[in-house]
Amino acid sequence: DAGVIQSPRHEVTEMGQEVTLRCKPISGHDYLFWYRQTMMRGLELLIYFNNNVPIDDSGMPEDRFSAKMPNASFSTLKIQPSEPRDSAVYFCASSLDRMNTEAFFGQGTRLTVV
Amino acid sequence: AQSVTQLGSHVSVSEGALVLLRCNYSSSVPPYLFWYVQYPNQGLQLLLKYTSAATLVKGINGFEAEFKKSETSFHLTKPSAHMSDAAEYFCAVIPNFGNEKLTFGTGTRLTIIP
């Protein structure tokens, strides 16, 4: 397996624009996590899914953020409208099941909002 | 809520010296505990995990950690530091029942002095 694949690796956008980050988890993994990493706040869990269903979205900062998982092999994190304070590295991770809880991370998307 | 506290945002050790990175958890019930490593411009990679089995856990690259319930600690150690160990290290926690929310500490940046 190629691991967790995120796209794009880098994204630069203007304030107010819509941004969509994409993630393909490892095949067969039941859990998918979205994290945001910044110098100030470290790694924050935004939302996670189990079998494509959102379980906990309490970390989503505000209504401008939304995440979907239409099928087991694809998830998106959307920011609309984007703001400069959204600049961060966004990571997607997947794990097999609740007992085998190692999370495999993608290489991240570095988002810059100017 | 379950959480972990990492003491020391930056640690420097000489090559060949002992590495000790500290992590304390807050929980009345022993959770699942993890150490992850992040190299520059990469995602996180699992070093080792504690899931209620042996209290001394061995991981990759010569790292190990000991779960101490009396001290609510899960410190990461390596007997002899190597230049390639320079990275950021994150302690993380999942409650052993209830939910699968993987929550990270603030991280410790390890620098190896030649």
HADDOCK unambig.tbl for C-alpha pairs under 7 A between the chains (distance, minus, plus):
assign (segid A and resid 42 and name CA) (segid B and resid 106 and name CA) 5.42 0.50 0.50
assign (segid A and resid 43 and name CA) (segid B and resid 104 and name CA) 6.38 0.50 0.50
assign (segid A and resid 45 and name CA) (segid B and resid 103 and name CA) 6.83 0.50 0.50
assign (segid A and resid 98 and name CA) (segid B and resid 100 and name CA) 6.52 0.50 0.50
assign (segid A and resid 102 and name CA) (segid B and resid 46 and name CA) 6.91 0.50 0.50
assign (segid A and resid 104 and name CA) (segid B and resid 45 and name CA) 6.86 0.50 0.50
assign (segid A and resid 105 and name CA) (segid B and resid 43 and name CA) 5.39 0.50 0.50
assign (segid A and resid 105 and name CA) (segid B and resid 44 and name CA) 5.70 0.50 0.50
assign (segid A and resid 105 and name CA) (segid B and resid 45 and name CA) 6.95 0.50 0.50
assign (segid A and resid 106 and name CA) (segid B and resid 43 and name CA) 5.58 0.50 0.50
assign (segid A and resid 107 and name CA) (segid B and resid 42 and name CA) 5.02 0.50 0.50
assign (segid A and resid 107 and name CA) (segid B and resid 43 and name CA) 4.45 0.50 0.50
assign (segid A and resid 108 and name CA) (segid B and resid 43 and name CA) 6.23 0.50 0.50
